[in-house]
Amino acid sequence: MNVGELLANTLSPDQNTRQDATQKLEAAAAENYPAYMLMLSAELVNESSPVFVRNAAGLALKNALTAREGARQTDYSNRWLSVDAETRGKVKQDLLLALHSPVQKAGSVAAQAIAAVAKTELPQGQWPELIEILLGFISQTGDNLNMPLRISTLNAIGYICEEIDPDILSLRANEILTAVVHGARKEEPSPEVQLAAMQALYNSLIFIRENFEREGERNFIMQVVCEATQNPNVQVQAMAFESLVRIMNLYYNKMAFYMERALFGLTVMGMKSPEEAVALQAIEFWTSVAEEEAQLESDYQDAQEGLIDGDIEEPKYFAKIALPEIVPVLLMLLTRQDEDAEEGEWNVSMAAGTCLNFLAQAVHDSIVPPVIPFIEGNIKSQDWHQREAAVMAFGSILVGPDPTVLTPLVNQALPILIDMMNDSNVHVKDTTAWTLGRICESLITCIKPDVHLHPLVSALVNGLQDSPRIIANCCWALMNLADGLYEMYDGENPANSPLSPYFEGIIGALMRVTETASNESNYRTSAYEAITSFVQQATLDVIPVVQNTIVAILQRMEHLLNVQNQILGIDDRNNWNDLQSNLCSVTVSVIRKLGDGIQPLADQIMTLILRLIESAAIEEKFAPYIQAFLPFLYPALKAYEDTQLCTVAVGIIGDITRALGDQSAPYAEAFVRVLLENLSSDVLNRNVKISILSCFGDIALAVGPAFEPYLETSMTVLRQAASLQPNPLDYDSIDYIASLREGILEAHTGIITGFKNTPKVTLLLPYVPTILELTQQVLADENSGEPSEKLAFGIVGDLADCFPGGEIKQYLLAEWLARFLSSRQRYSADTKRTLRWAREMVKRATA
């Protein structure tokens, strides 16, 4: 069988054929890697081969150069660099020739493969002529036969700029930018070339930061991008607006000149475009501006109050200036609902609502005057599009303006909104339920129990019999109502609350919702979450209702356990697991609410939980039953091939240690040993290993200094895990490494906290550089995400708190740390509190 047939078989619909072909290719790579790469590159460049075979060859070649895991990526890079120069030269020559293919798919996959080789070779000072060659290809203008070449080459440059350290390409930066911008100009005759150039420009926007600092170059770039928003090709238009979104995020402080002269008008025109792809990106531009300015304003105020060091510029208030122009357009777009849209499908109406929401947070009270007339003029319209848009507009401006401005409006609107829960149109009712939920969440003081509570509760409970989306929003609104009223009235009269007369009826209605086998739009889960909130906020007079509820919940748990052998498919299994998880959540909330009052049901609950553990359905914890518990736990931890079972078992260790605290010390050695064994398994799913790393922190936090015997081993394991690097060409790899680092940070947090304020805290000193090195990586990586960054800030604060006497002063005074602690990123209030605390701890520890 020749290579073409083998590659074709990797795409066969028959699983056995695919597996056989894949195994033969892997064997060929293992037996003679240089020959294997030559074989693939020859097939890729072969114009007589079918395009799907050439595509498979190119992807196989790329995959032989890139890996998801950092350690494997290093191995792949070393393997390629160990190949003799002649062979590598021939493969690279084939890849460059494949860029010339008139078959665009072959050229595109060649671009990916070239970027993969470049990622390995350029950092080593090899293939230095690559950029010059690619720039030469792009300069071949005027010949339509070269259009596929120029497109593929621009794609290759875009991939390289996106993935490789800018410092490596710094000598060629200006030429690269010139070539990319040249292809994106309005004078370019080929829209395909323009699109490829705009995509390359988008990928290189971070890379060209120095160019953007120079006014002349910045003006030219902005001119080209702005002109591209008017391109007759819709894809080019959309890509241009997407580039403007990213430019605004990266270079906000440079945008005043362009906003006044072009961007205001262009983006408003873009939002009005009949092409949804264009309109969505133009709306996203103003969403991004509003989000940026809301965060900048918050940081500026913090700086004025001395909470952030350094000079923080006041925002330029582009959103407030543009408000008269963009709000009417957004309100018009709210009426362009797609009646047949699938759940979660994004459209201009949803985008407009989101933009209005962020504008309210950015401009505060200024959003109210232009929006209220639209609401008043449409909320009673005969056309459901107008009614739904009016309600959406009202719901979208409830966070941002001063509550004193909104309160009279909400008081006026509440009776109308409650009545609209009986609207004839399902979309209107859905949005109304959501808006009522936002009022309960953010403006609970507007709800007067003697005036609004009875009609509001009646409307929401009636909504629980409607369509799944309306049910889900009604559950959310009821949950917010329970939480909000509890906070308002708990201190005054904990024996009862305004919701007491409705408590039993609401719980009964929610329980009926949960009796269904369906969970469309997540409405059953929402109902259980609402039940959990009502239980948590239950006052003394409704405790009998809580007691009756837990009896019903336990009956459901037992029934599910009895029927689990009847489960046939994966969907049924997932549904069963979701139900048990929901039931356990309610059970936990009841236990916490009843305290010692749960004792009569303790045996029944523990028996059910042990049965759940045995079936690997869900985790729970209770100290008196630990000895009965462990015989079920250890086999689950050893079930390497059952990812779900092993994940739950690892989670249970965390539950046990958190529940028992230092009383779990007798079990720590066994727990650590079995977790280390799991980490060494080649079979165990890598995501389970993330949970294991985090679990070390749970154990250390529980047992404190008693974790000393396992500290060195645990920190070694965490350091090795932290050394893994993502493959920047592989999104799965990027996501995995981000999750891995989050798990490591959780482990560090537990270990540090466990030793903090104890005589053995100095045992952490040797590990401080390694811990802070990971912290720096996480904070510098744009793929980390806010949860990881919050953990990183927390670790910095914890370390500073551990050593307030200057023991780690040299590390805490690092320039990178000062930069991140003065961060102006858009963070939630919770993360900002952590950041401020970390900043204060570092100040104290470096004074």
C-alpha positions in Angstrom: 0.0 0.0 0.0 1.5 3.4 -1.0 1.5 6.5 1.2 -1.4 8.1 -0.7 -3.7 5.1 0.1 -2.5 5.0 3.6 -3.3 8.7 4.2 -6.6 8.3 2.5 -7.4 5.4 4.8 -6.9 7.7 7.9 -10.0 9.5 6.7 -12.1 6.3 6.1 -15.5 6.1 7.7 -14.7 2.6 8.8 -13.1 2.7 12.3 -10.9 -0.4 11.8 -9.5 1.0 8.5 -8.7 4.3 10.2 -7.0 2.7 13.2 -5.0 0.4 11.0 -3.8 3.3 8.8 -3.0 5.4 11.8 -1.0 2.6 13.4 1.0 2.1 10.3 1.8 5.8 10.0 2.9 5.9 13.6 5.1 2.8 13.1 6.7 4.5 10.0 7.5 7.6 12.1 9.0 5.5 14.9 11.0 3.3 12.5 12.5 6.0 10.3 11.5 9.6 11.3 13.5 11.4 8.5 12.1 9.1 5.8 8.6 9.6 7.2 8.8 13.4 7.1 10.2 13.2 3.5 7.3 10.9 2.5 4.7 13.4 3.9 6.2 16.5 2.4 6.5 14.7 -1.0 2.8 13.8 -0.9 1.9 17.4 0.2 3.7 18.9 -2.8 2.4 16.3 -5.2 -0.1 18.2 -7.4 -1.4 14.9 -8.9 -2.6 13.6 -5.5 -6.2 14.2 -4.4 -6.6 17.3 -2.3 -7.9 15.4 0.7 -4.8 13.2 0.7 -2.5 16.2 0.4 -4.4 17.8 3.3 -3.9 14.7 5.4 -0.2 14.6 4.6 0.2 18.2 5.7 -1.7 17.7 8.9 0.3 14.6 9.7 3.5 16.5 9.1 2.4 19.4 11.3 1.3 16.9 14.0 4.7 15.3 13.9 6.2 18.7 14.9 3.7 19.8 17.5 2.3 18.3 20.6 -0.2 19.3 23.2 2.0 18.7 26.2 5.0 20.9 26.8 7.4 18.0 27.5 6.3 16.2 24.4 6.6 19.3 22.4 10.2 19.6 23.5 10.8 16.0 22.5 9.3 16.6 19.1 11.4 19.7 18.6 14.6 17.9 19.6 13.6 15.0 17.3 13.3 17.4 14.3 16.5 19.3 15.1 18.4 16.0 15.3 17.5 15.2 11.7 20.3 15.9 9.2 20.4 19.3 7.6 19.9 17.9 4.1 16.7 16.1 5.0 15.3 19.0 6.8 16.2 21.2 3.9 14.3 19.0 1.5 11.2 19.0 3.7 11.2 22.7 4.1 11.7 23.1 0.3 8.7 21.0 -0.3 6.6 23.0 2.2 7.6 26.2 0.4 6.7 24.7 -2.9 3.4 23.6 -1.5 2.6 27.2 -0.7 2.6 27.8 -4.5 -0.1 25.2 -5.1 -3.1 26.5 -7.1 -5.2 24.3 -4.7 -5.8 26.7 -1.8 -6.4 23.9 0.8 -3.0 22.5 0.1 -1.4 25.9 0.4 -3.2 26.6 3.7 -2.1 23.3 5.3 1.4 24.0 4.1 1.3 27.4 5.9 0.5 25.6 9.1 3.3 23.2 8.7 5.8 26.0 7.9 4.7 27.8 11.1 5.3 24.5 13.0 8.8 24.2 11.6 9.5 27.9 12.2 8.4 27.6 15.8 11.1 25.0 16.3 13.9 26.4 14.2 13.8 30.2 14.4 14.4 30.3 18.2 17.5 28.2 17.5 18.8 30.6 14.9 18.0 28.2 12.1 16.1 28.9 8.9 16.9 32.6 9.1 16.0 33.2 5.5 12.4 32.1 6.0 10.9 35.5 6.5 12.8 37.0 3.6 11.5 34.1 1.4 7.9 34.6 2.5 8.1 38.4 2.0 9.4 37.7 -1.5 6.4 35.6 -2.3 4.1 38.3 -1.1 5.8 40.9 -3.3 4.8 39.0 -6.4 1.9 41.3 -7.4 -0.1 41.8 -10.5 -0.2 38.2 -11.5 -3.5 36.5 -10.7 -1.8 33.1 -10.9 0.1 34.1 -7.7 -3.0 34.9 -5.7 -3.2 31.5 -4.0 0.5 31.8 -3.2 0.1 35.3 -1.7 -2.9 34.1 0.4 -1.1 31.0 1.7 2.0 33.1 2.5 0.0 35.7 4.4 -1.5 32.9 6.3 1.9 31.5 7.1 3.2 34.9 8.3 0.1 35.3 10.4 0.6 32.0 12.1 4.3 32.8 12.7 3.6 36.2 14.1 0.9 34.8 16.4 3.0 32.0 17.8 6.6 33.1 18.0 8.3 35.5 20.4 8.3 39.0 18.8 11.9 39.4 19.8 12.9 36.6 17.5 11.3 38.5 14.5 12.2 42.0 15.6 14.7 42.6 12.9 12.0 41.8 10.3 9.1 43.5 12.1 8.8 46.5 9.8 9.0 44.4 6.6 6.4 41.9 7.9 4.1 44.7 8.9 4.6 46.4 5.5 3.8 43.2 3.6 0.7 42.5 5.7 -0.7 46.0 5.5 0.1 46.2 1.8 -2.1 43.1 1.2 -4.9 44.6 3.2 -5.0 47.9 1.3 -8.2 48.9 -0.6 -6.1 49.0 -3.8 -5.5 45.2 -3.5 -7.5 43.7 -6.4 -8.1 40.3 -4.7 -10.6 40.1 -1.8 -9.1 36.7 -0.9 -5.7 38.3 -0.4 -7.2 41.2 1.5 -8.9 38.7 3.9 -5.8 36.7 4.4 -3.9 40.0 5.1 -6.5 41.2 7.5 -6.3 37.9 9.4 -2.5 38.1 9.5 -2.7 41.7 10.8 -5.2 40.7 13.5 -2.8 37.9 14.6 0.1 40.2 14.7 -1.5 43.2 16.6 0.4 42.4 19.8 3.6 41.8 17.8 3.5 45.3 16.3 3.2 47.2 19.6 6.4 49.2 18.8 5.1 50.2 15.4 1.8 51.3 17.0 3.8 53.7 19.2 5.0 55.6 16.1 2.4 58.0 15.0 3.0 57.8 11.3 2.9 54.0 11.2 -0.1 53.9 13.5 -1.9 56.3 11.2 -1.3 54.2 8.2 -2.4 51.0 9.9 -5.6 52.6 11.2 -6.3 54.0 7.7 -6.0 50.6 6.1 -8.1 48.9 8.7 -10.8 51.7 8.6 -10.9 51.5 4.8 -11.3 47.7 5.0 -14.5 48.2 7.0 -15.9 49.6 3.8 -14.7 46.8 1.6 -17.4 45.3 -0.6 -16.4 41.8 0.6 -18.4 41.0 3.7 -15.7 38.7 5.2 -13.1 41.5 4.9 -15.5 44.0 6.5 -16.2 41.7 9.4 -12.4 40.9 9.9 -11.7 44.7 9.8 -14.2 45.4 12.5 -12.9 42.5 14.5 -9.4 44.0 14.2 -10.7 47.3 15.5 -12.1 45.5 18.5 -8.7 44.1 19.3 -6.9 47.4 18.6 -9.2 49.1 21.0 -8.4 46.5 23.7 -4.7 46.8 23.1 -4.2 50.5 22.3 -7.1 52.3 24.0 -5.0 55.2 25.0 -4.0 55.9 21.4 -7.5 55.9 20.0 -8.8 59.5 20.7 -7.6 60.9 17.4 -9.2 58.1 15.4 -12.5 58.0 17.4 -13.2 61.6 16.6 -12.3 61.4 12.9 -13.5 57.9 11.8 -14.4 55.3 14.3 -17.6 56.8 15.7 -19.1 57.0 12.2 -17.7 53.8 10.9 -18.9 51.6 13.8 -22.4 53.2 13.8 -22.6 52.4 10.1 -21.3 48.9 10.8 -23.9 48.3 13.4 -26.6 49.1 10.9 -25.2 46.7 8.3 -27.7 44.1 7.0 -24.8 41.6 7.1 -25.0 40.0 10.6 -21.3 39.1 10.7 -20.4 42.8 10.2 -23.0 44.2 12.6 -22.0 41.8 15.3 -18.3 42.9 15.2 -19.3 46.6 15.1 -21.5 46.1 18.2 -18.7 44.2 19.8 -16.5 47.3 19.3 -18.7 49.4 21.5 -19.2 46.6 24.0 -15.4 46.4 24.3 -15.1 50.2 24.7 -17.7 50.2 27.4 -16.2 47.3 29.3 -12.7 48.9 29.1 -14.0 52.3 30.3 -16.0 50.8 33.2 -12.8 49.1 34.4 -10.6 52.1 33.8 -13.0 54.3 35.7 -12.9 51.8 38.6 -9.1 51.7 38.6 -8.9 55.5 38.4 -11.2 55.9 41.4 -9.1 53.3 43.3 -5.9 55.3 42.4 -7.5 58.5 43.6 -8.3 56.8 46.9 -4.7 55.4 47.2 -5.7 51.8 46.6 -3.5 51.5 43.5 0.0 52.7 43.2 1.2 54.7 40.2 -0.5 57.2 37.9 -3.7 55.8 36.5 -5.2 57.9 33.7 -8.8 58.9 33.7 -10.8 57.1 30.9 -11.5 59.2 27.8 -15.2 58.5 28.0 -15.7 57.5 24.4 -18.9 55.7 25.3 -20.4 58.7 27.0 -19.5 60.9 24.0 -21.0 58.5 21.5 -24.1 57.7 23.5 -26.5 59.9 21.4 -25.3 58.1 18.3 -25.1 54.5 19.3 -28.0 54.1 21.7 -30.7 54.6 19.1 -29.0 52.1 16.9 -28.7 49.5 19.6 -32.4 50.0 20.6 -33.4 49.5 16.9 -31.2 46.3 16.8 -33.0 45.0 19.9 -36.1 44.6 17.7 -34.3 42.3 15.2 -34.9 39.2 17.2 -34.7 35.8 15.5 -37.8 34.0 16.5 -36.4 30.7 15.5 -33.0 31.1 17.0 -31.5 28.0 18.7 -30.7 28.4 22.4 -27.3 29.9 22.8 -27.2 31.2 19.2 -25.7 34.7 19.1 -27.4 37.3 17.0 -27.5 41.1 16.7 -30.4 41.5 19.1 -28.6 39.6 21.9 -25.3 41.5 21.1 -27.2 44.8 21.3 -28.6 43.9 24.7 -25.1 42.9 26.0 -23.7 46.2 24.7 -26.4 48.2 26.4 -25.6 46.3 29.6 -21.9 47.3 29.5 -22.8 50.9 28.4 -24.9 51.2 31.5 -22.0 50.2 33.7 -19.7 52.6 31.8 -21.8 55.8 31.6 -24.1 55.2 34.7 -27.0 57.6 34.9 -26.4 58.9 31.4 -27.9 55.8 29.9 -31.3 56.3 31.4 -32.7 59.4 29.5 -32.1 58.0 26.0 -33.5 54.6 26.8 -36.6 55.3 28.9 -38.6 56.9 26.0 -38.0 53.8 23.9 -39.3 51.6 26.8 -42.3 53.8 27.3 -43.1 53.9 23.7 -42.9 50.2 23.0 -43.6 48.2 26.2 -47.3 48.1 25.3 -46.9 47.7 21.5 -49.0 45.3 19.5 -45.9 44.0 17.9 -44.2 41.4 20.2 -40.7 42.4 18.8 -41.2 45.9 20.2 -42.5 44.7 23.6 -39.7 42.3 24.0 -37.1 44.9 23.0 -38.5 47.4 25.5 -38.3 44.9 28.4 -34.8 43.8 27.3 -33.7 47.5 27.2 -35.0 48.0 30.7 -33.4 44.8 32.1 -30.1 45.8 30.5 -29.7 49.1 32.3 -30.4 48.0 35.8 -26.8 47.7 36.8 -24.7 50.9 36.5 -26.9 53.9 37.2 -27.4 55.1 40.7 -30.1 53.0 42.5 -31.8 56.3 43.5 -32.3 57.1 39.8 -33.6 53.6 39.0 -35.9 53.1 42.0 -38.8 55.3 40.8 -38.6 53.7 37.4 -38.6 50.2 38.8 -41.5 51.0 41.1 -43.4 52.3 38.1 -42.5 49.3 35.9 -42.9 46.5 38.4 -46.7 46.1 38.0 -46.4 46.3 34.3 -43.7 43.6 34.2 -45.5 41.4 36.6 -48.6 41.6 34.3 -46.4 40.9 31.2 -45.7 37.4 32.7 -49.1 36.6 31.1 -48.1 37.9 27.7 -49.2 35.9 24.7 -45.6 35.7 23.3 -43.1 33.3 24.8 -40.1 35.5 24.0 -41.7 38.5 25.9 -42.4 36.3 28.9 -38.9 34.9 28.8 -37.2 38.3 28.8 -39.7 39.6 31.4 -38.8 36.8 33.8 -35.1 37.6 33.3 -35.7 41.3 34.0 -37.6 40.5 37.1 -34.7 38.3 38.2 -32.3 41.3 37.6 -34.5 43.5 39.8 -34.5 40.9 42.5 -30.7 40.6 42.2 -29.7 44.3 42.0 -32.6 46.4 43.3 -34.3 44.2 45.9 -35.2 47.3 47.9 -37.7 48.3 45.3 -39.8 45.3 46.1 -42.2 46.3 48.8 -43.5 43.1 50.5 -47.0 44.5 51.2 -47.3 45.8 47.6 -45.4 43.7 45.2 -44.6 40.4 46.9 -47.9 38.6 46.3 -48.3 39.4 42.6 -44.6 38.9 42.0 -44.5 35.5 43.6 -47.7 34.4 41.9 -46.4 35.5 38.5 -43.1 33.7 39.0 -44.7 30.5 40.3 -47.2 30.5 37.4 -44.2 30.8 35.1 -42.8 27.5 36.5 -45.5 25.8 34.3 -44.3 27.5 31.1 -41.6 26.7 28.5 -38.2 25.5 29.7 -36.4 28.9 29.2 -39.1 30.7 31.1 -39.0 28.2 33.9 -35.2 28.6 34.2 -35.5 32.4 34.4 -38.4 32.2 36.9 -36.3 29.8 39.1 -33.4 32.3 38.9 -35.7 35.2 39.8 -37.1 33.3 42.8 -33.6 32.4 44.0 -32.5 36.1 43.8 -35.7 37.0 45.6 -35.0 34.6 48.5 -31.4 35.7 48.8 -32.2 39.4 48.6 -35.1 39.4 51.1 -33.0 37.4 53.5 -30.2 40.0 53.4 -32.7 42.8 53.9 -34.8 41.4 56.8 -32.6 38.7 58.5 -31.2 41.1 61.0 -34.5 42.5 62.0 -36.5 39.4 62.6 -34.7 36.0 62.0 -37.8 34.1 63.2 -39.7 34.8 60.0 -39.4 36.8 56.8 -41.8 38.4 54.2 -41.5 35.2 52.2 -42.7 32.9 55.0 -46.4 32.9 53.9 -45.3 31.8 50.4 -42.4 29.5 51.4 -44.3 26.2 51.3 -46.1 27.0 48.1 -42.9 28.0 46.3 -41.0 24.9 47.5 -43.8 22.7 46.4 -43.9 24.3 43.0 -40.2 24.0 42.5 -40.3 20.4 43.6 -42.9 19.7 41.0 -40.7 21.3 38.3 -37.9 18.8 39.3 -40.1 15.8 38.8 -39.4 15.8 35.1 -36.9 13.6 33.3 -35.9 16.5 31.0 -33.4 19.3 31.8 -33.9 21.4 28.6 -32.5 24.9 29.0 -31.1 23.7 32.4 -34.5 24.4 34.0 -34.5 21.4 36.3 -31.1 22.2 37.7 -32.2 25.9 38.1 -35.2 24.6 40.1 -32.9 22.6 42.4 -30.6 25.6 42.8 -33.6 27.7 43.8 -34.7 25.1 46.3 -31.2 25.1 47.8 -31.3 28.9 48.2 -34.7 28.8 49.8 -33.5 26.2 52.3 -30.4 28.2 53.0 -32.5 31.3 53.7 -35.3 29.5 55.6 -36.3 31.2 58.9 -37.4 29.3 62.0 -41.1 29.4 61.2 -40.7 27.3 57.9 -38.3 24.7 59.3 -41.0 22.0 59.1 -41.2 22.6 55.4 -37.4 22.1 55.1 -37.8 18.9 57.1 -40.5 17.6 54.7 -38.3 18.6 51.8 -35.3 16.6 52.9 -37.5 13.5 53.4 -38.7 13.8 49.7 -35.2 14.5 48.5 -33.8 11.4 50.2 -36.6 9.3 48.8 -35.6 10.5 45.3 -32.0 9.6 46.0 -32.9 6.1 47.0 -35.1 5.6 44.0 -32.3 6.7 41.7 -29.9 4.3 43.3 -32.4 1.5 42.9 -32.9 2.1 39.2 -29.3 2.8 38.2 -28.9 -0.7 36.8 -31.6 0.1 34.3 -29.5 2.9 32.8 -28.7 2.1 29.1 -26.8 4.9 27.4 -24.4 7.7 28.2 -27.2 10.3 28.1 -29.2 8.4 30.7 -26.0 8.1 32.8 -25.3 11.8 32.6 -28.9 12.6 33.5 -28.7 10.3 36.5 -25.5 11.9 37.6 -26.9 15.4 37.2 -29.9 14.5 39.3 -27.9 12.9 42.1 -25.6 15.9 42.1 -28.6 18.3 42.5 -30.1 16.1 45.2 -26.8 16.1 47.1 -26.6 19.9 46.9 -30.0 20.3 48.4 -29.1 17.7 51.1 -26.0 19.6 52.1 -27.9 22.8 52.4 -30.5 21.1 54.6 -27.8 19.6 56.8 -26.3 23.0 57.3 -29.6 24.6 58.0 -30.9 22.0 60.5 -27.6 21.5 62.3 -28.2 18.9 65.1 -31.8 18.6 63.9 -30.6 16.4 61.0 -29.5 13.7 63.5 -32.7 11.5 63.1 -31.9 11.2 59.3 -28.1 10.9 59.7 -28.0 7.1 59.3 -30.3 7.2 56.2 -28.2 10.0 54.6 -24.9 8.2 55.2 -26.2 4.9 53.9 -27.3 6.6 50.7 -24.0 8.5 50.4 -22.0 5.3 50.8 -24.1 3.7 48.1 -23.4 6.7 45.9 -19.7 6.4 46.5 -19.8 2.7 45.7 -21.5 3.5 42.4 -19.2 6.5 41.8 -22.1 8.8 41.3 -21.2 11.7 43.7 -19.1 12.6 46.7 -20.1 13.4 50.3 -18.5 13.5 53.7 -19.3 12.8 57.3 -16.6 12.3 59.9 -18.2 9.6 62.1 -18.4 7.3 59.1 -14.9 7.6 57.8 -13.8 4.0 58.5 -16.9 2.7 56.7 -16.2 5.1 53.9 -12.6 4.2 53.1 -13.1 0.7 51.8 -15.2 2.2 49.0 -12.8 5.0 48.3 -9.5 3.2 47.6 -10.9 0.9 44.8 -12.4 4.0 43.2 -9.0 5.7 43.3 -7.4 2.7 41.5 -10.0 2.7 38.7 -7.7 4.4 36.3 -9.7 3.7 33.2 -12.9 5.1 34.6 -12.2 8.9 34.5 -15.4 9.9 36.2 -15.0 7.4 39.0 -11.4 8.4 39.7 -12.2 12.1 39.6 -15.0 11.7 42.1 -12.7 9.6 44.4 -10.0 12.3 44.3 -12.7 14.9 45.1 -13.8 12.8 48.1 -10.3 13.0 49.6 -10.6 16.7 49.4 -14.0 16.6 51.0 -12.8 14.3 53.8 -9.8 16.5 54.7 -11.8 19.7 54.6 -14.5 18.1 56.8 -12.1 16.6 59.4 -9.4 19.3 59.4 -6.4 18.2 61.5 -8.3 15.1 62.5 -7.6 13.8 59.0 -3.8 13.6 59.8 -3.9 9.8 60.4 -5.1 9.3 56.9 -2.7 11.8 55.2 0.1 9.3 54.5 -2.2 6.9 52.8 -3.9 9.6 50.8 -0.6 11.1 49.6 0.7 7.7 48.7 -2.2 6.7 46.6 -2.4 10.1 44.9 1.3 9.8 44.0 0.7 6.4 42.6 -2.2 7.8 40.5 0.1 10.5 39.1 2.6 7.9 37.9 -0.1 6.1 36.0 0.1 6.2 32.2 -3.5 5.2 31.9 -5.1 7.8 34.1 -6.8 10.7 32.3 -4.6 13.8 32.5 -7.5 16.0 33.7 -7.8 13.7 36.8 -4.2 14.5 37.5 -5.0 18.2 37.8 -7.5 17.3 40.5 -4.9 15.3 42.3 -2.4 18.2 42.3 -5.1 20.4 43.8 -5.9 17.7 46.3 -2.3 18.0 47.8 -3.3 21.5 48.8 -6.5 20.3 50.5 -4.6 17.8 52.5 -1.9 20.3 53.5 -4.5 22.9 54.5 -6.3 20.4 56.7 -3.3 18.9 58.5 -1.1 22.0 58.6 2.5 21.4 59.8 1.8 17.6 59.9 2.2 17.8 56.1 6.0 18.2 56.6 6.8 14.6 55.7 5.2 15.0 52.3 6.2 18.6 51.6 9.4 17.9 49.5 7.8 15.2 47.4 4.7 17.3 46.8 6.6 20.4 45.8 8.8 18.4 43.5 5.7 17.0 41.8 4.2 20.4 41.5 7.4 21.9 40.1 7.6 19.2 37.4 4.0 19.7 36.5 4.5 23.5 36.3 7.3 23.0 33.8 4.9 21.8 31.1 4.4 24.3 28.4 1.4 24.6 26.0 1.7 24.0 22.3 0.6 27.5 21.0 -0.7 26.0 17.8 -3.1 23.7 19.7 -6.1 25.2 21.6 -6.7 22.0 23.5 -3.1 22.2 24.8 -3.5 25.8 25.7 -6.7 25.1 27.7 -5.1 22.0 29.4 -2.0 23.9 30.6 -4.2 26.8 31.8 -6.3 24.2 33.8 -3.1 22.5 35.0 -1.6 25.7 36.3 -4.8 26.5 38.1 -4.7 23.2 39.9 -1.1 23.8 40.8 -1.9 27.2 42.2 -4.7 25.7 44.3 -2.2 23.2 45.7 0.3 26.0 46.5 -2.5 28.0 48.2 -3.4 25.1 50.4 0.2 24.2 51.3 1.1 27.8 52.1 -2.0 28.4 54.1 -1.4 25.2 56.0 2.0 26.2 57.2 1.2 29.9 57.7 1.3 31.2 61.2 3.0 28.1 62.5 6.6 27.6 63.7 7.3 25.5 60.6 6.5 28.2 58.1 10.2 28.5 57.3 10.1 25.1 55.6 8.5 27.0 52.7 11.4 29.3 52.1 13.3 27.0 49.6 10.2 26.8 47.4 9.4 30.5 47.2 11.3 31.1 43.9 9.6 28.2 42.2 6.2 29.2 43.4 6.6 32.8 42.3 8.0 31.7 38.9 4.7 29.9 38.2 2.8 32.9 39.5 4.7 35.1 37.0 3.9 32.7 34.1 0.2 32.7 35.0 -0.1 36.4 35.2 1.8 36.9 32.0 -0.2 34.4 30.0 -3.3 35.9 28.4 -4.8 32.4 28.3 -4.8 32.0 32.1 -8.2 33.4 32.9 -9.4 35.4 36.0 -9.7 32.5 38.4 -6.1 31.5 37.9 -5.0 35.2 38.2 -6.9 35.6 41.4 -5.2 32.5 42.8 -1.8 33.9 41.7 -2.5 37.2 43.5 -3.7 35.3 46.6 -0.4 33.3 46.6 1.7 36.4 46.5 -0.3 37.9 49.4 -0.1 34.6 51.3 3.7 34.4 50.9 4.1 38.0 51.9 1.9 37.4 54.9 4.0 34.3 55.8 7.2 36.3 55.9 6.5 39.8 57.0 10.0 40.3 58.3 11.7 40.7 54.9 12.8 37.1 54.5 11.7 37.0 50.9 11.9 40.8 50.3 14.2 40.3 47.2 11.6 38.2 45.5 8.7 40.5 46.4 10.5 43.6 45.0 10.9 42.0 41.5 9.9 44.4 38.7 7.4 42.0 37.2 5.6 41.6 40.4 5.2 45.3 41.0 3.9 45.6 37.4 1.2 43.0 37.9 0.2 44.3 41.4 -0.5 47.6 39.7 -2.6 45.9 37.1 -5.4 47.7 35.4 -7.0 44.6 34.0 -10.8 44.2 34.1 -11.3 42.1 37.1 -14.4 41.3 39.2 -14.9 42.9 42.5 -13.8 39.7 44.3 -10.5 39.5 42.4 -9.8 43.2 42.9 -10.2 42.7 46.7 -7.6 39.9 46.5 -5.3 42.1 44.4 -5.6 44.9 46.9 -4.9 42.6 49.8 -1.9 41.1 48.1 -0.6 44.6 47.4 -0.9 45.6 51.1 0.8 42.3 52.2 3.7 43.0 49.9 4.1 46.6 51.1 4.3 45.3 54.7 6.7 42.6 53.9 9.1 44.9 52.0 8.9 47.9 54.2 
